Amino acid sequence: MSVSQKSASSGGSGESSPKRKGGEPSLSASLLLVAPLPKPARDGHDYRVLLLKRAEKSSTYQNAYVFPGGNVDPIDRDERAWSSYFPSTSTSTDLQTVKLCAIRETFEESGVLLFEPTSSPDHTRQKEVEEKWRKLDDRTKTKLREEVHSSGEEFVRIFAKELGQGVRPAVSKLTHWANWVTPLALPRRFDTHFFISILPSSSSPSASPDDTPYYKLASSDGVETSVAAWLTPSEAIRRALAHTANLSYPETTPTYAEQPRSMGNNPTNSIILHPPQFYLLAELANNHKSWRSLVDGSGNHVRPRKVRSFTPQIGKVVDEGGKLRPATLLPGDEAFVQGGGGEGKEEERGKAGVRHRTYVIPPNERTQGLTVLGVHRRGIEDGPGWEDMRAGDIGEQSASKL
């Protein structure tokens, strides 16, 4: 778990420490890891995203599916420890701290280690280290994960001892994608920065027998998480909606993408997604059927977009069918109170305007966290990356197509 405890509600998959209502949120990071496919799945997506299932006996948000991540560890801020890898960058003044956190937590929780050349592209050195890491036996890799779990400082030693000179954590391959802050009304609060990264072709499925298939790269840690699942965005959303409806679709349903049997996870099983994960997967499902639509001109990195900090407000608003419902409201929504507290204003019936919200079931004695019924984004003018999207139940007049 490293030195500091992890964020559960905002994107990380570890335990969280109690925070008083309205308290200062803990800084954390989470990673959307994209694995390209050699051909599109049956739902049209040509990639999958890594999700980890929280352990059943977890004290918070048990059984929910999250992206790998957690709270910032002191090692992520330690400029001296990383000085030989990042000699000209201060880790305390930019996004590098939370990027290092995301990369470290992803390795600890899933076993996927992201690294890159320390200088301008050195493809030869990159290939050498990839081969060296690939040949390392699973027992040794598991031991390294456990050591990082016990102490974040061990993560620096992996690069010094196991990988050698010429590579560092792949901070340049992570694109800042979102920033969610837990609502003020909740007792545990986190300031979570979400990043997105696309696995290199050598890590994705290919015809080469020397390449490791993407679904064999990740495994749960068996402590905080119980399953490592690679799902297309649409599949994840459909399975989350199946949970809210208490349904289990037939295994032969063609809308589900094929999934390797080796994962041992029936693709018809419903899953639990909390608002940030549901929202981010829904926008991928709506607007990015291909991973190529995410990348820049070089084809190697995800294009950056404007990132706003979201502190959701909780309120009752009118859906597209005219029904008054609980929702979490995000900046830009007609009912969001700019500069207000934790509650949005009640929306007028019949008013059609900007939508930026998730319709939810509030937590009760039988559920943990907010259960998402639908998400709706319309008319947010923040440029590329903020196109309209919807998923789930947003009202009788607009049934989801996902």
N, C-alpha and C positions, 0 to 999 in steps of 0.2 A: 504494500500500500504506500510505500515510500514514507517520507517524514510526515507530510500533511495528509489529512484524510480527503477522500474524493467526493466529487459532486455526483449526485444521483439524479436530482430532478431536472437539471439543466442540460444534461448531455453526457456526463461521465457515468461510469458504471460501478463505482465503488461506494463505500459507506460514506456518510456525511456526518459532520458534527453539528449539534443543535445550535441554532441561531435565534435570538429573540426576534419577535416580529418587528419589521422595519429596520433590523440591524444591518451593518455593513456587509455586503455580499462577498463571499470568498471568490477570488480570481481563479478561473479554471479554463480548460481547453478541451475540445472534442474534434474528432477527425472523421469526415466522410471519405472513406477510401473506396475508390471506383476501380473495378476490374473489367477491362474490355473483354468482350466475347468474340470468338472467331466468326460467329454468325448470330443474327438476332434471335432472341428467345421468342416464344410464341406470342407474347404480348407486345412485340415490336421493339423492346429495348435491346440494345447490343452491349449492355454492361450490367454488372451487379454491384451492390453496395454492401459493405461489411456491417453486420449488426451482431451485437452480443446480448445474450439473454441473461438477465440478472438472476442470481441464485434464488431458489425458492425460499431458503431460510434467511435471506437478507432482511435486515431490520427495516429497510425502507425500499419501496418500489419493487418488491420482489416480483420476479417473472417478467418484468418489462424488458423490451428490446431497446437497446441504446447503441449509439456509436461509441467506439473506444474513446476514453478520455478521463479526466479527473482534475483535481486541484493542483495548482502550481506548487512545486517542491522548491526548497531553497537552492538546489543544484541548478534549476532552470534560470535562476537569477545570478549565478556565480560567474562573474566576468573572468575571474582569475582561472577558474577550472577550464573554461572554454577559450581562453585567450589564444592558444595556438591554432585553434580551428576557425575562430572569428576574430582575427587580430585588429580589424578596423571598425568593429561594430560594438556598441554598448548594448548589452542584453537588458539593461534596466530602463531604457528609454524608448523602446519600440516594440513591435510585435514579436520580436525574436524570442522573448521569454515564453510567451504562450505557445509559440510554434514548437519550441523545444519540449515544452510540457506535453503537447499533443503527440509528438513523435515518441517520446519516452513512454507515455502511458499506452500508446498503441502497441509498442513492443511488449511491455509488461503484461498487458491484458490479452493480446492475441498472438504474440510471437512474430508479428510482421515488423521487420526492421527496415526503415527507410534511410538510405544514405546516398551521398553524392560526392563528386570530386571537390577537394578543398579549393582548387583554383579553376581557371577557365576549363571548359569541357575536356576531360582527359578520359576518353572512352576506353582506352587500353587499361588504365588503372581501375576504372569502374568495373570492367569485365573480370579482371583478376580478383577483385574483392568479392564480387558476386559469386564467382566460382568457389572461392575460399569459404564463404559463408554457407553456400549450398552444400558443401561437403562436410560441414560440421554436423556431428550426429545429434539426433533429437534429444538425447539425454543431456548433453552439454548445453544445448539451447534452453532446455527447461530449467536447468540449474542457473543459467544466467538470468532468466526471467525472475526466478525466485530471489536472486541476489538483488536485483533492481527493486523488487517488491519490498525488500527489507531496508534498502538504503539507496536513495537516488544517486548517490555518488558513484555507485557501481556502473551507472550508465556511461559515464565518461571513460571508465576503465575498459569497457567493451571496445570502444573505438581505439584506445591506446594499445590494448593487448591482443584482442581477437582480430581486429580488422587491419591494424597497422596504419602507417602514414598514407596520406593522399586522399582520405575520405573523411566526411563529417556528417552529422545529421542533416537530412535533406530539407533544410528550411526553405530553399528557393523553390522547391516543388509543391509547397503548400500555399494555397491562395485563401486569403481571408474572405469568408463567405457570409458570416452572420454573427451577431452578438445579441444574446438573450440574457436578460437579468430577471431573476425570480421576482414575481409581484411582491409589493410591500406588505401585503396582508399575510403572507405565509411565514412560518417560523424558521424555515431553513432557506437561506438565500444564497444564490450563486451568480456571479458575473461570468458567463461562459462565452468564449470566443470559438466559433465553429470554423474549421478550415476544410478545404476539399483538395484532394490530390488523386491523380490517376496513376495507377500502377504501370510501370514500364512494360513493354511488350515481352521482355524476358520473364516476367512474372505472371503474365496472362496466358490463357490457353493457346497453344500453337501446334504446328505439326512436328516441331522438333522434340525428340524424345529426351533431350537434355534439359528442357525447360520444366520447371515445377508448376503444375496446374494451380490456378489461383485458389481453388477451394482446399488445397492441401497446405497452403501457406499459413492459414490461421487456425488456431485452436483456442478453446476457452481455457482459463487458468484453473478451473475446477474448484475455485474458492469463492470468488466474487461473482463469477459468471459460469454458466453451465452449458451454453451452446454458442458456437460461432457459426453464424449463418450468412450466406451470400444470397441476397434477394434483389430482384429488379425492383425499382421504385414502385411500379404499379402493383406488383405482387405483394409488397410490404403493406401498401395502403389497403388493398382488398382484404388481406388477412387481418389487419387491424379493424376494419369495418365488420368483418365476420365476428370478431370478439365482441363488439358493441351490440351486435344483433343476436349474439349467442348462437351463431350458426357454424356449421362445418360443411364446406362444399365437397361434393364428390371428387374423388381423386382424378376422375377423367375430365373434369371441367377444363375446356380448352383455354380459358383465359389465364390459367396459371402457367407460368414458365417452367420449363424442365429444370430439374435440380439434381445434382449428383447423388446417387444412393449412398455414397460413402459418408455423406454428411449426417446420415441417420436422423434426419428431421423431416417428417412428412410435410410436404408443401401445402397440404390442405389445412393444417393446424392454424387456428387463429392465434394472433399475437397481440400484445399490449404495447401501444406507442403513446407516449405523452406528448403534449403540444409541440415542443420544438422539433422533435423527431418526425412527427406526423406532418408538420408544416413543410419542413425541408424536403422530405421525400415526396410530398404532394407536388411541390413546384418542379422537381425533377421529372415526376410522372407526367405532368402536364406539358412542360416546355422543353424537355430534353430527352427525346426518345433515343438519340445517339449521343455517345460520349464526345463525338467530334464537334457537336454544337456547343460544347463547353469550352473548347480549347482555343488558344490564340493562334496567330498566323503561323507560328513555328510548329504547332501541333504537339507541343510537349507540356505546356502548362495551361491550367484553367485560367480563362480571361478574368481579370479582376472586375468587380462591380462596386458600386457605392454601397457601403455598409452602414446601416443605422443601428443604434443601440435600442433594443426593444425591452421595455419594462411593461409587460401586459397589465391592463386594467381589467377588473372583473365587473361585469354589469349585465343588465337584461336589455336585449335589443330585439328588433323585429326582423325575422328572416324573410327570404324571398317569397314565402307563401303567406306572409302576414301574421305569423305566429310569434308571440313574445317568448323569448328563450334566453337562458343563461349563455354567456359567451365571454371569452377573453378578447379584449380589444387591443389592437396594435396601432402605433402612430400612423396617422393619415385617415383612419376610420372616422366616419361622420360622428360616431358617439364617443370617440376618444377625447378626453379632456386634456388639452395641451398644458403642461405645467401643473396638472392636478395631482391628486393623491392616488390611492389605489383603486378607486371606483370610477367607471365611466358613467356618462349620463344615460338615462333611459331614452331610447330612441322613439321618435314619433312614428305611428303606424302609417304605412303607405309612402313613406319617404324613400326615394331611390337616390342613392348617392355613392360616394366612395366606400368601398368595403375592404376591411383589413382585419379579419377576425377568425377565431375558431369557436364553433358552437360546442359546448361541453356539458358534461354531467359533473356537478361539483363533488368533491370528495365527501364520503360519509363513512360510517362504521364498517361498511363492507368493501369499500374501495380505497385505494391509495392514490393521491394525486388527482388530476383532472382527466376524465375520460373524454376523448375527442369524438364527436359525432360528425363533424364536418369542418372544412376550412374554406374561406372565400376571400379572394383578393381581386379587387377590381378598381381600376382607375388610379393606381399608385404611379405617380410620374417621377420616378427616380432613375430613368434611363434603362439601358440594356440590363437584363437580368431581373427586371421587376415586372415582367409581363403578367397579365391577368391569369388567374388559375383558380380551380375549385376542386374539391373532392368530398365525397360523403354527403351527408344530409344538410343542405343549406336552405331547404324549403321545398314545399310540394311542387312548385313551378319549375324547379331546376334540379332534377334528379342527377346524381353523379353518373358519369359514363365510365368511371374507373372501376 
